[in-house]
Amino acid sequence: MSTYVYGITASTHPSLPEGMGGVGEPPRPVRILKEGELAAVVSDAPEGLRPKRKDLLAHQNVLSETGAAGCVLPMRFGSVAPDDQAVTGVLAERADHYRERLRALDGRVEYNVKANHVEDAVLHHVMAESPEIRALAEANRKAGGGSYEDKIRLGEMVAAAVKAREAQDAAALQRVLEPACEAVSTGPDSTGWLANVSFLVDRGSAETFLAAVEQARKDLPHLEVRVNGPLPPYSFVEPGPAEPAATAAGGADAGA
C-alpha cells in the first residue's frame, strides 16, 4: 500500500483529532509517522487519485487542522510515496533541512496574490501615455474607422503597449506588498495572470499585509487584484532534490 503525504511536522507536534479522515472514498484514516525529531502526517493512498474538489478539500482540511496546533510543512496535493519506510527514510536523510524549515516557518502563513489588468482602465492608461497611439486612433476616427492596415497597426501598437505595462505593473504591485511580508516566491509564468506571487507573512501581521493589498488596489486601480489566504506556506518549503514524495497530481494552485 502506497503512502499519501500531507505534511511534515516536529515529532513533538500535538496529536491530531481522533478519527480524522483524509483523501479517498471512504476517507482514509490520517496517522503520524515519526522519525527522530520529525514526523510526517500521512494516510494510505487511494488508487486512481485525481484532484477532485472533495479530495482537494480533504487535503487542505488535514493541513489546516495540523497547522492550527503548530508548524507544518505542507506537501502538494497528490504527494505519494511507495510506502511508510520511504517516507521515514527521507525524513532521516533530510532531517537538517526540514528542521531548519520548521523553525523558519513557525508562526508564518502564505498569501497568494494574483493580478490582471482591468481592460478599459489599462487602455485608458495606454492612450494617455502614448501620443503616437492617440494620434493614430484620432486619425482613424476622422477617417471613419481607418483603413484595414491602419486598424491592424493600431491594434498591434495597443497590444504591445499593454504587454509592456504587464511587467511594470507586476513589479509595482510587488513593491507595494514586499514591506509587509518576510519572503516572496514568484509563481510560474503562463498562468494567465500578469502577476502570480506568494508572500510569507507572520501570522500576527496578517492585518498589516491585507491593508497593504488594499493600498495596492487604490494605487493601481487599473489592476484586478485577488488574494488567497491565509494558506499553509506551500511556496516556502523549498524541497531539495530528494523530495519526500513524487507529485502525482495537482500543482501550486491545486495544492493551495
C-alpha atoms as an extended CHARMM CRD file, in Angstrom:
* protein
*
       256  EXT
         1         1  MET       CA              0.0000000000        0.0000000000        0.0000000000  PROA      1               0.0000000000
         2         2  SER       CA              1.4760000000        3.3650000000       -1.0350000000  PROA      2               0.0000000000
         3         3  THR       CA              1.5090000000        6.2700000000        1.4240000000  PROA      3               0.0000000000
         4         4  TYR       CA             -0.1060000000        9.6610000000        0.8810000000  PROA      4               0.0000000000
         5         5  VAL       CA              1.8510000000       12.5350000000        2.4870000000  PROA      5               0.0000000000
         6         6  TYR       CA              0.0560000000       15.6790000000        3.7220000000  PROA      6               0.0000000000
         7         7  GLY       CA              2.8750000000       17.4140000000        5.5240000000  PROA      7               0.0000000000
         8         8  ILE       CA              5.8740000000       17.2880000000        7.8440000000  PROA      8               0.0000000000
         9         9  THR       CA              5.9640000000       18.4570000000       11.4610000000  PROA      9               0.0000000000
        10        10  ALA       CA              8.0970000000       18.1250000000       14.5570000000  PROA      10              0.0000000000
        11        11  SER       CA              7.7220000000       14.8230000000       16.3830000000  PROA      11              0.0000000000
        12        12  THR       CA              6.5900000000       16.8290000000       19.4250000000  PROA      12              0.0000000000
        13        13  HSD       CA              3.6200000000       18.2420000000       17.4810000000  PROA      13              0.0000000000
        14        14  PRO       CA              0.3110000000       17.7620000000       19.3750000000  PROA      14              0.0000000000
        15        15  SER       CA             -1.7690000000       14.7540000000       18.3990000000  PROA      15              0.0000000000
        16        16  LEU       CA             -4.3530000000       15.1320000000       15.6600000000  PROA      16              0.0000000000
        17        17  PRO       CA             -8.0860000000       14.9130000000       16.3850000000  PROA      17              0.0000000000
        18        18  GLU       CA             -9.3170000000       11.3630000000       16.9020000000  PROA      18              0.0000000000
        19        19  GLY       CA            -10.6580000000        9.7160000000       13.7530000000  PROA      19              0.0000000000
        20        20  MET       CA             -9.5370000000       12.4100000000       11.2850000000  PROA      20              0.0000000000
        21        21  GLY       CA            -10.1530000000       11.3740000000        7.6900000000  PROA      21              0.0000000000
        22        22  GLY       CA             -8.1050000000       12.3260000000        4.6630000000  PROA      22              0.0000000000
        23        23  VAL       CA             -8.3630000000       11.7690000000        0.9270000000  PROA      23              0.0000000000
        24        24  GLY       CA            -10.2230000000        8.8900000000       -0.6840000000  PROA      24              0.0000000000
        25        25  GLU       CA            -13.7010000000        7.4020000000       -0.5930000000  PROA      25              0.0000000000
        26        26  PRO       CA            -14.2250000000        6.4330000000        2.1160000000  PROA      26              0.0000000000
        27        27  PRO       CA            -11.7500000000        8.8930000000        3.6520000000  PROA      27              0.0000000000
        28        28  ARG       CA             -8.5110000000        7.1500000000        4.6200000000  PROA      28              0.0000000000
        29        29  PRO       CA             -7.6260000000        7.4970000000        8.3450000000  PROA      29              0.0000000000
        30        30  VAL       CA             -4.8640000000       10.0290000000        8.9580000000  PROA      30              0.0000000000
        31        31  ARG       CA             -1.9020000000        8.8620000000       11.0210000000  PROA      31              0.0000000000
        32        32  ILE       CA              1.5640000000       10.0210000000       12.1070000000  PROA      32              0.0000000000
        33        33  LEU       CA              4.9300000000        8.5400000000       11.1360000000  PROA      33              0.0000000000
        34        34  LYS       CA              7.7820000000        9.5860000000       13.4330000000  PROA      34              0.0000000000
        35        35  GLU       CA             11.4930000000        9.5860000000       12.6720000000  PROA      35              0.0000000000
        36        36  GLY       CA             13.7890000000       11.2150000000       15.2160000000  PROA      36              0.0000000000
        37        37  GLU       CA             12.7650000000       14.8330000000       15.7680000000  PROA      37              0.0000000000
        38        38  LEU       CA             10.4350000000       14.8330000000       12.7430000000  PROA      38              0.0000000000
        39        39  ALA       CA              7.0630000000       13.3990000000       11.8630000000  PROA      39              0.0000000000
        40        40  ALA       CA              5.0140000000       13.0330000000        8.6920000000  PROA      40              0.0000000000
        41        41  VAL       CA              1.2340000000       13.3450000000        8.5500000000  PROA      41              0.0000000000
        42        42  VAL       CA              0.0800000000       10.5590000000        6.2240000000  PROA      42              0.0000000000
        43        43  SER       CA             -2.6690000000        8.1390000000        5.2580000000  PROA      43              0.0000000000
        44        44  ASP       CA             -2.9270000000        5.2000000000        2.9250000000  PROA      44              0.0000000000
        45        45  ALA       CA             -3.0900000000        6.4410000000       -0.6660000000  PROA      45              0.0000000000
        46        46  PRO       CA             -6.2940000000        5.6190000000       -2.5620000000  PROA      46              0.0000000000
        47        47  GLU       CA             -5.9780000000        4.1750000000       -6.0470000000  PROA      47              0.0000000000
        48        48  GLY       CA             -6.6610000000        6.4240000000       -9.0130000000  PROA      48              0.0000000000
        49        49  LEU       CA             -6.4670000000        9.6520000000       -7.0080000000  PROA      49              0.0000000000
        50        50  ARG       CA             -7.4090000000       12.7340000000       -9.0190000000  PROA      50              0.0000000000
        51        51  PRO       CA             -7.6070000000       16.4050000000       -7.9820000000  PROA      51              0.0000000000
        52        52  LYS       CA            -11.3580000000       16.4000000000       -7.3720000000  PROA      52              0.0000000000
        53        53  ARG       CA            -12.8820000000       19.0520000000       -5.1440000000  PROA      53              0.0000000000
        54        54  LYS       CA            -13.6980000000       16.6120000000       -2.3120000000  PROA      54              0.0000000000
        55        55  ASP       CA            -10.1400000000       15.3320000000       -2.0740000000  PROA      55              0.0000000000
        56        56  LEU       CA             -8.5750000000       18.7790000000       -2.5060000000  PROA      56              0.0000000000
        57        57  LEU       CA            -10.6670000000       19.9870000000        0.4230000000  PROA      57              0.0000000000
        58        58  ALA       CA             -9.7610000000       16.9020000000        2.4670000000  PROA      58              0.0000000000
        59        59  HSD       CA             -6.0620000000       17.5470000000        1.8650000000  PROA      59              0.0000000000
        60        60  GLN       CA             -6.4780000000       21.1850000000        2.8660000000  PROA      60              0.0000000000
        61        61  ASN       CA             -8.5020000000       20.2810000000        5.9600000000  PROA      61              0.0000000000
        62        62  VAL       CA             -5.8200000000       17.9130000000        7.2480000000  PROA      62              0.0000000000
        63        63  LEU       CA             -3.2070000000       20.6570000000        6.8330000000  PROA      63              0.0000000000
        64        64  SER       CA             -5.4590000000       23.2590000000        8.4760000000  PROA      64              0.0000000000
        65        65  GLU       CA             -6.1000000000       21.0320000000       11.4880000000  PROA      65              0.0000000000
        66        66  THR       CA             -2.4190000000       20.1910000000       11.7700000000  PROA      66              0.0000000000
        67        67  GLY       CA             -1.3020000000       23.7960000000       11.3130000000  PROA      67              0.0000000000
        68        68  ALA       CA             -3.7130000000       25.0550000000       13.9670000000  PROA      68              0.0000000000
        69        69  ALA       CA             -1.6780000000       23.2270000000       16.6100000000  PROA      69              0.0000000000
        70        70  GLY       CA              1.7990000000       24.0940000000       15.3400000000  PROA      70              0.0000000000
        71        71  CYS       CA              4.0270000000       24.4940000000       12.3100000000  PROA      71              0.0000000000
        72        72  VAL       CA              3.5880000000       22.0780000000        9.4070000000  PROA      72              0.0000000000
        73        73  LEU       CA              5.4890000000       21.9210000000        6.1200000000  PROA      73              0.0000000000
        74        74  PRO       CA              2.7120000000       21.2720000000        3.6070000000  PROA      74              0.0000000000
        75        75  MET       CA              3.0960000000       18.8950000000        0.6970000000  PROA      75              0.0000000000
        76        76  ARG       CA              1.2720000000       19.4810000000       -2.5990000000  PROA      76              0.0000000000
        77        77  PHE       CA             -1.9110000000       17.5980000000       -3.3330000000  PROA      77              0.0000000000
        78        78  GLY       CA             -1.0770000000       14.2000000000       -4.7990000000  PROA      78              0.0000000000
        79        79  SER       CA              2.2140000000       13.6010000000       -2.9540000000  PROA      79              0.0000000000
        80        80  VAL       CA              2.5430000000        9.8200000000       -2.7730000000  PROA      80              0.0000000000
        81        81  ALA       CA              5.4500000000        7.6860000000       -1.5390000000  PROA      81              0.0000000000
        82        82  PRO       CA              5.8930000000        3.9380000000       -2.1900000000  PROA      82              0.0000000000
        83        83  ASP       CA              5.3890000000        3.0440000000        1.4800000000  PROA      83              0.0000000000
        84        84  ASP       CA              5.8450000000        4.2460000000        5.0630000000  PROA      84              0.0000000000
        85        85  GLN       CA              9.5170000000        3.2730000000        5.0840000000  PROA      85              0.0000000000
        86        86  ALA       CA             10.2130000000        5.5270000000        2.0950000000  PROA      86              0.0000000000
        87        87  VAL       CA              8.7140000000        8.4710000000        3.9840000000  PROA      87              0.0000000000
        88        88  THR       CA             10.6570000000        7.9050000000        7.2110000000  PROA      88              0.0000000000
        89        89  GLY       CA             13.7980000000        7.3020000000        5.1560000000  PROA      89              0.0000000000
        90        90  VAL       CA             13.5910000000       10.7460000000        3.5860000000  PROA      90              0.0000000000
        91        91  LEU       CA             12.7940000000       12.3210000000        6.9720000000  PROA      91              0.0000000000
        92        92  ALA       CA             16.0580000000       10.8580000000        8.2620000000  PROA      92              0.0000000000
        93        93  GLU       CA             18.0070000000       11.7820000000        5.1340000000  PROA      93              0.0000000000
        94        94  ARG       CA             16.8610000000       15.3970000000        5.0520000000  PROA      94              0.0000000000
        95        95  ALA       CA             16.4140000000       15.9840000000        8.7710000000  PROA      95              0.0000000000
        96        96  ASP       CA             18.5860000000       19.1140000000        8.9020000000  PROA      96              0.0000000000
        97        97  HSD       CA             16.6840000000       20.7280000000        6.0490000000  PROA      97              0.0000000000
        98        98  TYR       CA             13.2350000000       20.0370000000        7.4750000000  PROA      98              0.0000000000
        99        99  ARG       CA             14.2010000000       21.1540000000       10.9830000000  PROA      99              0.0000000000
       100       100  GLU       CA             15.5070000000       24.4310000000        9.5540000000  PROA      100             0.0000000000
       101       101  ARG       CA             12.3140000000       24.9680000000        7.5490000000  PROA      101             0.0000000000
       102       102  LEU       CA             10.1100000000       24.2390000000       10.5640000000  PROA      102             0.0000000000
       103       103  ARG       CA             12.0000000000       26.8490000000       12.5750000000  PROA      103             0.0000000000
       104       104  ALA       CA             11.8790000000       29.3970000000        9.7370000000  PROA      104             0.0000000000
       105       105  LEU       CA              8.1750000000       28.9440000000        9.0090000000  PROA      105             0.0000000000
       106       106  ASP       CA              6.8590000000       28.6700000000       12.5500000000  PROA      106             0.0000000000
       107       107  GLY       CA              4.0570000000       31.1930000000       13.0060000000  PROA      107             0.0000000000
       108       108  ARG       CA              4.0560000000       32.1400000000        9.2940000000  PROA      108             0.0000000000
       109       109  VAL       CA              1.3590000000       31.7850000000        6.6630000000  PROA      109             0.0000000000
       110       110  GLU       CA              1.2530000000       32.2610000000        2.9160000000  PROA      110             0.0000000000
       111       111  TYR       CA             -0.8670000000       34.7080000000        0.9440000000  PROA      111             0.0000000000
       112       112  ASN       CA             -1.0480000000       34.2030000000       -2.8080000000  PROA      112             0.0000000000
       113       113  VAL       CA             -1.7370000000       37.3520000000       -4.8030000000  PROA      113             0.0000000000
       114       114  LYS       CA             -2.7790000000       37.3070000000       -8.4490000000  PROA      114             0.0000000000
       115       115  ALA       CA             -3.4060000000       40.3270000000      -10.6540000000  PROA      115             0.0000000000
       116       116  ASN       CA             -4.6330000000       41.1460000000      -14.1360000000  PROA      116             0.0000000000
       117       117  HSD       CA             -5.4450000000       44.3340000000      -15.9860000000  PROA      117             0.0000000000
       118       118  VAL       CA             -8.9110000000       45.8360000000      -15.9470000000  PROA      118             0.0000000000
       119       119  GLU       CA             -9.2310000000       46.1430000000      -19.7190000000  PROA      119             0.0000000000
       120       120  ASP       CA            -10.9160000000       49.5400000000      -20.0380000000  PROA      120             0.0000000000
       121       121  ALA       CA             -8.7240000000       51.0850000000      -17.3440000000  PROA      121             0.0000000000
       122       122  VAL       CA             -5.4240000000       49.9000000000      -18.8020000000  PROA      122             0.0000000000
       123       123  LEU       CA             -6.4460000000       51.0250000000      -22.2840000000  PROA      123             0.0000000000
       124       124  HSD       CA             -7.0820000000       54.4780000000      -20.8340000000  PROA      124             0.0000000000
       125       125  HSD       CA             -3.5560000000       54.4540000000      -19.3500000000  PROA      125             0.0000000000
       126       126  VAL       CA             -2.0030000000       53.3040000000      -22.6170000000  PROA      126             0.0000000000
       127       127  MET       CA             -3.7780000000       56.0120000000      -24.5980000000  PROA      127             0.0000000000
       128       128  ALA       CA             -2.8220000000       58.6770000000      -22.0700000000  PROA      128             0.0000000000
       129       129  GLU       CA              0.8510000000       57.7040000000      -22.1190000000  PROA      129             0.0000000000
       130       130  SER       CA              1.3820000000       57.3290000000      -25.8820000000  PROA      130             0.0000000000
       131       131  PRO       CA              0.9910000000       60.3690000000      -28.1780000000  PROA      131             0.0000000000
       132       132  GLU       CA              1.6160000000       58.0840000000      -31.1740000000  PROA      132             0.0000000000
       133       133  ILE       CA             -1.2670000000       55.7800000000      -30.2840000000  PROA      133             0.0000000000
       134       134  ARG       CA             -3.5510000000       58.7300000000      -29.6030000000  PROA      134             0.0000000000
       135       135  ALA       CA             -2.6520000000       60.3240000000      -32.9350000000  PROA      135             0.0000000000
       136       136  LEU       CA             -3.3120000000       57.1430000000      -34.9180000000  PROA      136             0.0000000000
       137       137  ALA       CA             -6.5760000000       56.4980000000      -33.0780000000  PROA      137             0.0000000000
       138       138  GLU       CA             -7.7370000000       60.0490000000      -33.8080000000  PROA      138             0.0000000000
       139       139  ALA       CA             -6.7420000000       59.7590000000      -37.4760000000  PROA      139             0.0000000000
       140       140  ASN       CA             -8.6680000000       56.5090000000      -37.7990000000  PROA      140             0.0000000000
       141       141  ARG       CA            -11.6950000000       58.0870000000      -36.1330000000  PROA      141             0.0000000000
       142       142  LYS       CA            -11.6850000000       61.0210000000      -38.5500000000  PROA      142             0.0000000000
       143       143  ALA       CA            -11.3460000000       58.5890000000      -41.4680000000  PROA      143             0.0000000000
       144       144  GLY       CA            -14.4670000000       56.7340000000      -40.4310000000  PROA      144             0.0000000000
       145       145  GLY       CA            -12.5180000000       53.9640000000      -38.7420000000  PROA      145             0.0000000000
       146       146  GLY       CA             -9.4190000000       53.9940000000      -40.9170000000  PROA      146             0.0000000000
       147       147  SER       CA             -8.1250000000       51.5180000000      -43.4610000000  PROA      147             0.0000000000
       148       148  TYR       CA             -7.7170000000       47.8390000000      -42.6790000000  PROA      148             0.0000000000
       149       149  GLU       CA             -3.9360000000       48.3290000000      -42.4480000000  PROA      149             0.0000000000
       150       150  ASP       CA             -4.3080000000       51.2830000000      -40.0620000000  PROA      150             0.0000000000
       151       151  LYS       CA             -6.6950000000       49.3140000000      -37.8590000000  PROA      151             0.0000000000
       152       152  ILE       CA             -4.2230000000       46.4290000000      -37.6990000000  PROA      152             0.0000000000
       153       153  ARG       CA             -1.3630000000       48.8050000000      -36.9090000000  PROA      153             0.0000000000
       154       154  LEU       CA             -3.3240000000       50.4700000000      -34.1180000000  PROA      154             0.0000000000
       155       155  GLY       CA             -4.2640000000       47.1190000000      -32.6310000000  PROA      155             0.0000000000
       156       156  GLU       CA             -0.6520000000       45.9540000000      -32.6830000000  PROA      156             0.0000000000
       157       157  MET       CA              0.5760000000       49.1690000000      -31.0590000000  PROA      157             0.0000000000
       158       158  VAL       CA             -2.0120000000       48.9470000000      -28.2870000000  PROA      158             0.0000000000
       159       159  ALA       CA             -1.2720000000       45.2520000000      -27.6690000000  PROA      159             0.0000000000
       160       160  ALA       CA              2.4700000000       45.9310000000      -27.4240000000  PROA      160             0.0000000000
       161       161  ALA       CA              1.9190000000       48.8270000000      -25.0240000000  PROA      161             0.0000000000
       162       162  VAL       CA             -0.3780000000       46.7460000000      -22.8080000000  PROA      162             0.0000000000
       163       163  LYS       CA              2.1550000000       43.8870000000      -22.7950000000  PROA      163             0.0000000000
       164       164  ALA       CA              4.9100000000       46.2730000000      -21.7250000000  PROA      164             0.0000000000
       165       165  ARG       CA              2.7280000000       47.5180000000      -18.8620000000  PROA      165             0.0000000000
       166       166  GLU       CA              2.2160000000       43.9720000000      -17.5630000000  PROA      166             0.0000000000
       167       167  ALA       CA              5.8090000000       43.6750000000      -16.3590000000  PROA      167             0.0000000000
       168       168  GLN       CA              5.7760000000       47.2310000000      -14.9910000000  PROA      168             0.0000000000
       169       169  ASP       CA              2.5550000000       46.7040000000      -13.0740000000  PROA      169             0.0000000000
       170       170  ALA       CA              3.6340000000       43.3000000000      -11.7150000000  PROA      170             0.0000000000
       171       171  ALA       CA              6.7920000000       44.9120000000      -10.3340000000  PROA      171             0.0000000000
       172       172  ALA       CA              4.8370000000       47.8640000000       -8.9290000000  PROA      172             0.0000000000
       173       173  LEU       CA              2.3920000000       45.5530000000       -7.1470000000  PROA      173             0.0000000000
       174       174  GLN       CA              5.2100000000       43.5350000000       -5.6160000000  PROA      174             0.0000000000
       175       175  ARG       CA              6.9780000000       46.7130000000       -4.4260000000  PROA      175             0.0000000000
       176       176  VAL       CA              3.8610000000       47.8090000000       -2.5340000000  PROA      176             0.0000000000
       177       177  LEU       CA              3.4230000000       44.4350000000       -0.7990000000  PROA      177             0.0000000000
       178       178  GLU       CA              7.0250000000       43.4130000000       -0.0670000000  PROA      178             0.0000000000
       179       179  PRO       CA              7.4730000000       45.6490000000        3.0250000000  PROA      179             0.0000000000
       180       180  ALA       CA              4.5590000000       43.8440000000        4.7220000000  PROA      180             0.0000000000
       181       181  CYS       CA              5.9820000000       40.3290000000        4.2940000000  PROA      181             0.0000000000
       182       182  GLU       CA              9.0570000000       38.2940000000        5.2290000000  PROA      182             0.0000000000
       183       183  ALA       CA              9.7130000000       36.4940000000        1.9390000000  PROA      183             0.0000000000
       184       184  VAL       CA              8.4580000000       36.3830000000       -1.6420000000  PROA      184             0.0000000000
       185       185  SER       CA              8.0490000000       33.4890000000       -4.0720000000  PROA      185             0.0000000000
       186       186  THR       CA              7.1270000000       34.2070000000       -7.6950000000  PROA      186             0.0000000000
       187       187  GLY       CA              4.7650000000       31.7110000000       -9.2960000000  PROA      187             0.0000000000
       188       188  PRO       CA              5.2470000000       30.0990000000      -12.7100000000  PROA      188             0.0000000000
       189       189  ASP       CA              4.8270000000       32.0900000000      -15.9100000000  PROA      189             0.0000000000
       190       190  SER       CA              1.9950000000       31.4280000000      -18.3540000000  PROA      190             0.0000000000
       191       191  THR       CA             -0.6530000000       31.2040000000      -15.6460000000  PROA      191             0.0000000000
       192       192  GLY       CA             -2.9800000000       33.6930000000      -17.3350000000  PROA      192             0.0000000000
       193       193  TRP       CA             -2.1100000000       36.3920000000      -14.7620000000  PROA      193             0.0000000000
       194       194  LEU       CA              0.3160000000       39.2770000000      -15.1390000000  PROA      194             0.0000000000
       195       195  ALA       CA              1.3280000000       38.6820000000      -11.5030000000  PROA      195             0.0000000000
       196       196  ASN       CA              1.2050000000       35.4420000000       -9.5060000000  PROA      196             0.0000000000
       197       197  VAL       CA              3.1990000000       35.9240000000       -6.3240000000  PROA      197             0.0000000000
       198       198  SER       CA              3.1770000000       34.2740000000       -2.9050000000  PROA      198             0.0000000000
       199       199  PHE       CA              4.1160000000       36.2060000000        0.2240000000  PROA      199             0.0000000000
       200       200  LEU       CA              5.2740000000       34.7420000000        3.5330000000  PROA      200             0.0000000000
       201       201  VAL       CA              3.6000000000       36.6820000000        6.3440000000  PROA      201             0.0000000000
       202       202  ASP       CA              3.8870000000       36.4970000000       10.1050000000  PROA      202             0.0000000000
       203       203  ARG       CA              0.5020000000       35.3320000000       11.3230000000  PROA      203             0.0000000000
       204       204  GLY       CA              0.3430000000       38.2370000000       13.7510000000  PROA      204             0.0000000000
       205       205  SER       CA              0.9680000000       40.7360000000       10.9260000000  PROA      205             0.0000000000
       206       206  ALA       CA             -1.7310000000       39.4590000000        8.5870000000  PROA      206             0.0000000000
       207       207  GLU       CA             -3.8630000000       42.5800000000        9.0050000000  PROA      207             0.0000000000
       208       208  THR       CA             -0.9120000000       44.7680000000        8.0270000000  PROA      208             0.0000000000
       209       209  PHE       CA             -0.3710000000       42.7160000000        4.8750000000  PROA      209             0.0000000000
       210       210  LEU       CA             -4.0540000000       42.8320000000        3.9170000000  PROA      210             0.0000000000
       211       211  ALA       CA             -4.0310000000       46.5930000000        4.4770000000  PROA      211             0.0000000000
       212       212  ALA       CA             -1.0960000000       46.7810000000        2.0450000000  PROA      212             0.0000000000
       213       213  VAL       CA             -3.1740000000       44.8610000000       -0.5060000000  PROA      213             0.0000000000
       214       214  GLU       CA             -5.9620000000       47.4090000000       -0.1610000000  PROA      214             0.0000000000
       215       215  GLN       CA             -3.4290000000       50.1960000000       -0.6180000000  PROA      215             0.0000000000
       216       216  ALA       CA             -2.1790000000       48.4910000000       -3.7800000000  PROA      216             0.0000000000
       217       217  ARG       CA             -5.7270000000       48.3880000000       -5.1350000000  PROA      217             0.0000000000
       218       218  LYS       CA             -6.0040000000       52.1410000000       -4.5520000000  PROA      218             0.0000000000
       219       219  ASP       CA             -2.5700000000       52.9220000000       -6.0160000000  PROA      219             0.0000000000
       220       220  LEU       CA             -3.1000000000       50.6650000000       -9.0480000000  PROA      220             0.0000000000
       221       221  PRO       CA             -6.8210000000       50.9410000000       -9.8500000000  PROA      221             0.0000000000
       222       222  HSD       CA             -6.2720000000       49.5460000000      -13.3560000000  PROA      222             0.0000000000
       223       223  LEU       CA             -5.4220000000       46.1600000000      -11.7680000000  PROA      223             0.0000000000
       224       224  GLU       CA             -7.7840000000       43.4560000000      -10.6000000000  PROA      224             0.0000000000
       225       225  VAL       CA             -6.0510000000       42.0510000000       -7.5030000000  PROA      225             0.0000000000
       226       226  ARG       CA             -7.1200000000       38.7600000000       -5.9280000000  PROA      226             0.0000000000
       227       227  VAL       CA             -5.8460000000       37.3790000000       -2.6180000000  PROA      227             0.0000000000
       228       228  ASN       CA             -5.9780000000       33.7880000000       -1.4150000000  PROA      228             0.0000000000
       229       229  GLY       CA             -5.0250000000       33.0820000000        2.1780000000  PROA      229             0.0000000000
       230       230  PRO       CA             -4.0170000000       32.5370000000        4.8160000000  PROA      230             0.0000000000
       231       231  LEU       CA             -2.5900000000       29.2810000000        3.4710000000  PROA      231             0.0000000000
       232       232  PRO       CA             -0.0070000000       26.8190000000        4.7040000000  PROA      232             0.0000000000
       233       233  PRO       CA              3.3430000000       28.0610000000        3.3660000000  PROA      233             0.0000000000
       234       234  TYR       CA              3.4220000000       25.8120000000        0.2690000000  PROA      234             0.0000000000
       235       235  SER       CA              5.7660000000       28.0690000000       -1.6850000000  PROA      235             0.0000000000
       236       236  PHE       CA              8.3910000000       28.2530000000        1.0630000000  PROA      236             0.0000000000
       237       237  VAL       CA              9.0350000000       24.6080000000        1.9370000000  PROA      237             0.0000000000
       238       238  GLU       CA             11.8900000000       24.6350000000       -0.5870000000  PROA      238             0.0000000000
       239       239  PRO       CA             12.1910000000       20.8810000000       -1.2090000000  PROA      239             0.0000000000
       240       240  GLY       CA             15.5790000000       19.7900000000       -2.4800000000  PROA      240             0.0000000000
       241       241  PRO       CA             16.4970000000       17.0130000000       -4.9250000000  PROA      241             0.0000000000
       242       242  ALA       CA             15.3010000000       14.2270000000       -2.6050000000  PROA      242             0.0000000000
       243       243  GLU       CA             11.6560000000       15.0930000000       -2.0510000000  PROA      243             0.0000000000
       244       244  PRO       CA              9.6060000000       13.0250000000        0.4080000000  PROA      244             0.0000000000
       245       245  ALA       CA              7.1050000000       12.1200000000       -2.3110000000  PROA      245             0.0000000000
       246       246  ALA       CA              6.6500000000       12.4340000000       -6.0290000000  PROA      246             0.0000000000
       247       247  THR       CA              3.8740000000       14.7700000000       -7.0790000000  PROA      247             0.0000000000
       248       248  ALA       CA              1.3380000000       12.6130000000       -8.8850000000  PROA      248             0.0000000000
       249       249  ALA       CA             -1.3150000000       15.2540000000       -9.4570000000  PROA      249             0.0000000000
       250       250  GLY       CA             -2.0300000000       18.9130000000       -8.9380000000  PROA      250             0.0000000000
       251       251  GLY       CA              0.3530000000       21.8130000000       -8.6950000000  PROA      251             0.0000000000
       252       252  ALA       CA              0.8080000000       25.1190000000       -6.9680000000  PROA      252             0.0000000000
       253       253  ASP       CA             -2.7820000000       26.1810000000       -7.3860000000  PROA      253             0.0000000000
       254       254  ALA       CA             -4.1620000000       22.7060000000       -6.7580000000  PROA      254             0.0000000000
       255       255  GLY       CA             -2.2010000000       22.4950000000       -3.5430000000  PROA      255             0.0000000000
       256       256  ALA       CA             -3.2560000000       25.9370000000       -2.4230000000  PROA      256             0.0000000000
